[in-house]
Every structure is written in C-alpha cells, then in structure tokens.
Amino acid sequence: MATPTPPLERFEADRPVVGMVHLPALPGAPGFDGDRDAVRARALEDARRLEDGGVDGLILENFGDAPFYPDAVPKHVVAELTAIATAVTDAVDVPVGINVLRNDADAALSIAAAVDAAFVRVNVHVGTAATDQGVLEGRAHETLRLRDRLAADVAILADVHVKHATPVGDQAIDRAALETVERGRADGVIVSGPGTGVETPLADIERVTDALAEHDHEQAPVFVGSGVTSDTVDDCLAAGADGVIVGTALKEGGETTAPVTSERVAALVAAARAADSDDSYR
C-alpha cells in the first residue's frame, strides 16, 4: 500500500490532545459485571464527553480486562472491541485509535482497519520488556506486513520503555526511540512514566525529541503517554512533545476507572491550547 498518512496530519490541532476511553471489563474478563449494554453505554458517554470537551482524538482501550493476556487476545475480545469501536467511531468526529492490551498489535490493527480508525497504539513494538504478563517481545515485522496486507491507512504509535514494564537490556530511551522509528518503522512514539497516571519525566521527553530531530526523524511525532494534567501539559509541550495522551486527569476525582468529566477535559484542553500558542515552545 502507499505510505500511511502521517500521524499529525490526522488531527486538526498542531499538537493534539488525545483522550482515553478506558473500557470497563469486557465479557469474559474476571471483572465483567454481566451487563454488556452498560459497557457500551459507558464507552459512548466517555467518548462524547471527550469530544465535547475539545480533544483532538481518542484511544479506545480494554483497560478493565486485567489481568491481561500477554499478546494474542481471544476472538470474543476482538469481537466485543470491534462492536464498541464501531459505535464510538460512528458517534464522534475526531480520529479514533485502538489499543488492545496487553500487546495484541494484530488485533488492534485489524479492528482499526475494520472500523476505519486512524491509528493504533502498540505497547511493545520492538525489543523486549519484562512485565506483569511475563516477557513481551515486539513483533514489528508482523505488524507492518499485516498493515500492508490489509491495505490499511492506520498509523502505528509505539511506546518507548512502556509503562508497567522494565526494558530487557540497558538501551537508553533515546536509542530505543531511534530503533523504534528506524528499524521498527513506527509512525510515531509514546513516552510515559512508570505507571498509569504517573508523570512522565521531562528529561525523557527531551532526550527522545532531540534524538529524533538529530537523526532527521521530525516526521515521527512524540506523544506523552502518562501523567499529563492541566498543570503539567505546558511543561510537556515545552520539552518538545508533539502531543499528549491523557486519561486519569480527565476522570472524576482523578481516578482512572471513573467516568470522564467534560469540565476536566475542557480545562486541560484550554491549558494545552494556551501552551501551544506560546511561540517560544516551537
């Protein structure tokens, strides 16, 4: 297929704010409460509140399915996620991304292609990481070839030193980012703190953005993937980030599993827009 549309061209904002739709436990997961309709209603409500609050895109993720399958999820999970993703993409006008936890890039890409989503998030795209699901290995070679076979215009955003994990080996984060883009051929990278809702070190953002720029990879955007709040988004953008992915800070009481509140979304988007208008950050 032709080269996929660059990630940042998919958003209307120069430096997008992407909100998280953290799904409750799906059917088959230990935490599922037996109400499939409630899961879908919650997804739609969170998606609409994110859009109403001004986000530039959102990511749909099976966050409530813990403990996660390490790589390939069962077919019923793919079916549920596809049904929910269809409803969400029909309900909102912003770009939608898919992340299938813990690391099922094939499922995420297949769902994205089927529902015309804009991008996928892949937690371990290249290299190896020790996680609570065991040792995960990147399968960039499979993901890129599957995208070609599906003729899918779906961007791949790949985590670098993904949260809730420890990279195997001593590769520095800037070198890991270069490997992800150069050899893994990811369209963009995500830099996060050590856990969900935990602040991302500004030094990590700077090292990754500087490394990509020095090696002429400015076309590969750097997103901050955890711990972004209304108080910290300006620092993240000042450190060189091209966009932010926000979940916990947009929820009631700042609780990751709580519903999204439009007021929190609007406040963070306003802070991001104010920071983005400062030319000294560019």
C-alpha positions, 0 to 999 in steps of 0.5 A: 500500500502507499505510505500511511498518512502521517500521524499529525496530519490526522488531527486538526490541532498542531499538537493534539490532545488525545483522550482515553476511553478506558473500557470497563471489563469486557465479557469474559474478563474476571471483572465483567459485571454481566451487563454488556449494554452498560459497557457500551453505554459507558464507552459512548458517554466517555467518548462524547464527553471527550469530544465535547470537551475539545480533544483532538482524538481518542484511544479506545482501550480494554483497560478493565480486562486485567489481568491481561493476556500477554499478546494474542487476545481471544476472538470474543475480545476482538469481537466485543472491541470491534462492536464498541469501536464501531459505535464510538467511531460512528458517534464522534468526529475526531480520529479514533485509535485502538489499543488492545492490551496487553500487546495484541498489535494484530488485533488492534490493527485489524479492528482499526482497519475494520472500523476505519480508525486512524491509528493504533497504539502498540505497547511493545513494538520492538525489543523486549520488556519484562512485565506483569504478563511475563516477557513481551517481545515486539513483533514489528515485522508482523505488524507492518506486513499485516498493515500492508496486507490489509491495505490499511491507512492506520498509523502505528504509535509505539511506546518507548520503555512502556509503562508497567514494564522494565526494558530487557537490556540497558538501551537508553530511551533515546536509542530505543526511540531511534530503533523504534522509528528506524528499524521498527518503522513506527509512525510515531512514539509514546513516552510515559512514566512508570505507571498509569497516571504517573508523570512522565519525566521531562528529561525523557521527553527531551532526550527522545525529541532531540534524538529524533530531530538529530537523526532527521526523524521530525516526521515521527511525532512524540506523544506523552503517554502518562501523567499529563494534567492541566498543570503539567501539559505546558511543561510537556509541550515545552520539552518538545512533545508533539502531543499528549495522551491523557486519561486519569486527569480527565476522570472524576476525582482523578481516578482512572476507572471513573467516568470522564468529566467534560469540565476536566477535559475542557480545562486541560484542553484550554491549558494545552491550547494556551501552551501551544500558542506560546511561540517560544515552545516551537 
